[in-house]
Amino acid sequence: MAGDLYNLFTIFCALILLWISMEIFRNSEYRRNQETERCFVFTILANALYLSLEGITFYMDGTMLGPGGIINYGANGLYFAVAILPGFLWLRYVVGLCLPKLVRHPVFRVITALPHLSVALAAVLAYWNKWLFGLDENFCYQRGPGYHMMLTVMCSYTLLSLAVSVGAVFRAENGLDRERYIRFAVYSLLVVLGEGLHKFLPAYPVTSAAVFASTLLVYVCNERWMSERQTGRILELVSQLQEANGKIAEANNGLRRTLSAEEQYRQATVSGARTTFHINVSRNLIEEEFYEIDGERRTPLIQETGMKAPCQADEFFRRWSEEHVEPSCRERYREVLCNRHMLEAFERGEREFSVEFECRDSLGQPLALRHACLLITDPATGEILCLNSSKDITEQKRQEMESRRALQDAVEEANRANSAKSDFLARMSHDIRTPINGIMGMLAIADRSMEDPEKVKECLNKIGISSRHLLALVNDVLDMSNLESGEMSIEKEPFDLSALLENCISVTRGNAAEQRITVETDLDGLRHTHLCGSALHLRQILLNILSNAVKYNREGGRIRLAVTEEASGEDRVVLCFVISDTGIGIGEAFLERIFEPFTQEDAGSRTNYMGTGLGMTIVKRLTEQMNGTIQVESRLNEGSMFRVMLPFETQSWQQEPEEAEDDDLSGRNLLVAEDNEINMEIVLFLLQDAGARVTPVRDGKEAFELFAGSEPGEYDVILMDVMMPEMDGLEATRRIRSLERADAGTIPIIAMTANAYPEDVTKAREAGMNEHLAKPLAAKTLLGAVRRWSRGSSPGTAKTNARRERAEQE
């Protein structure tokens, strides 16, 4: 009777534990941490199963006859395996809550394998009756060594759980968790005590009562702990919810002010696009047909590749690239537009990318397209989507190519110009040193030939030739610099074309006489000779071309200058100047570059002909500034012909009779300011040789003080250098003009300076100077300027002389 009550109580406890486990399954709070809380539920289920098997096993052991029944063996084996599970699962539960890192440790995982080994051993050893349980010869119930082993393992699990729980009690950070860990320790302690008392009281269900009581205690207390914890969590969630609501409101305000980044991308990308479509990157799928839009024409692209939607994205891109993308772009196209690349870009955090390629549309027309991709996540499914659009950039590419070509041409042009300039500098080093060497050499010869007047005269003549050549080199460089900077002004003044042409022909014949070159003219078609324009620049154009005709001609050759009127009106005429020669001619290749600066057809020609390579460039620029045109025709070994067309205004004026040239400056009293002793000596010689009285000073300060202390009208003209120590010529002129005396504003002041740029002339005039003479000074130029500005010269005579002297200087 007592055995039956034992078994019934044990089974009753098992049913109660089974009901508790079902209640726990319905509680969602236990499912939050699935791995840990599942161990708690399985612990209760295992206890229920353990108690059930204990009642059933004891019932069968007490009623079944014979020591070898197979049912008895099987029940004992199953009881042996299940008895270990509650201890193991409870250990997992306690360790998972108290020491979560330990659950993932390899050693702990090895321990988890022990119950499974026990099950396997139980199944095998169940056939050895006496090793587990058995009946003696009097059919009395006996425990075998297997049972004691099972009991040891089960107690070991429970003792480990007790140790972990006690340790967690001392490490708990709040009272709520500390109370829970104490209950874990009580559970473990009760189970151990129950197993221990059962050894001394085998006839009573001590173990069943201990397991049932400890499980019920933990469950009830856990329910209260869950409730208290859930209340605290609700309060925390309410606080978090209020904070989140504030952030959502702020974000909504921002969204009202502007579109999302994704929508902005869509609008910017889709506008003007030829194609737009979506790809499901997660499934490598194009779900719907899409179209190429070209004006009114809509072409289904998936259908064109022989596929139907939905279709694989990679396969579509492969087929479309084979049929439409140019071979040079195909590899790059496939590398970017493939599902693998899109997934890798998404994992890297790269949301936007594009590829440009050349292709042909459905009609076979060439195109340049930019295919842009935007990777997003579908908020409903969490799948990765790719928004695709293609834009026609054919025109943009064409403009880029034209710009690149223009830039390349500009770079090549700059390189040619730099190369020409470098060659020019090297050539100028030679060409400048050559006349300087001639000057110094002739001076040395003249110094040693003082007793031979003819030899000295010959040396002086050659020094003059070298000096004029050196001056011509410098003038060409200065003219080119002024033309490039746009600072050369074209003055308009009346002039006589017949006199100008006569002067040019006279100079050319003088140069051509040494080579026995004949110079011919044809002026029969010329009706208007009184013109208004830049006579100085016309003379420079003609002399540059004529000098080249002499320089590159053959001995005994011929030069011809013909002038005709191409068009004329009441006050305007267009003249055509044709200059031809029978010289060596110009090659076709060089004809294209003849007007480029610093160029010569044969770099070695400077040895024979000398020059800077700027003459034709200066002619071209001057002609254009005078609103004219220039053309050239030439053949090698036959000669060249230059045709210059220039417009002029026609005028009816009577030339004033020129005053007879007279270098006599007797009676003129001049003040000269010059700091360079050699230049001062030259000026003093020229002026005093002409009969003038000269007062020399060394700087502008002395000139100002001397003039300020002189009587009004004492000096007729002041010749002033610009760059001097103490006080420069510009400042001295300004101070003289500011004096309060009758002649301070009227006395002529002439600048003598090596500063020959247009801005230097402007500065001189702004300071109050009347004329600007550029060094080196020619005797006629210097004396003519003094004669014009000194008292007694009429304005008309001064202007006429000035024009003639400037032309002669050129």
PyMOL commands that set and color helices and strands:
alter all, ss='L'
color gray80, all
select helices_A, chain A and resi 2-25+28-31+34-63+70-98+100-103+106-112+114-125+129-132+145-171+175-200+206-257+261-270+281-283+301-304+313-324+327-336+339-347+394-448+453-485+497-515+535-551+588-591+605-609+615-625+677-689+700-708+729-737+758-767+779-789+795-809
alter helices_A, ss='H'
color red, helices_A
select strands_A, chain A and resi 133-135+141-143+273-280+285-286+291-294+297-300+311-312+352-360+366-377+384-392+493-496+518-522+530-533+558-568+572-581+629-635+639-650+669-673+693-697+717-721+749-753+771-774
alter strands_A, ss='S'
color yellow, strands_A
deselect
rebuild
show_as cartoon
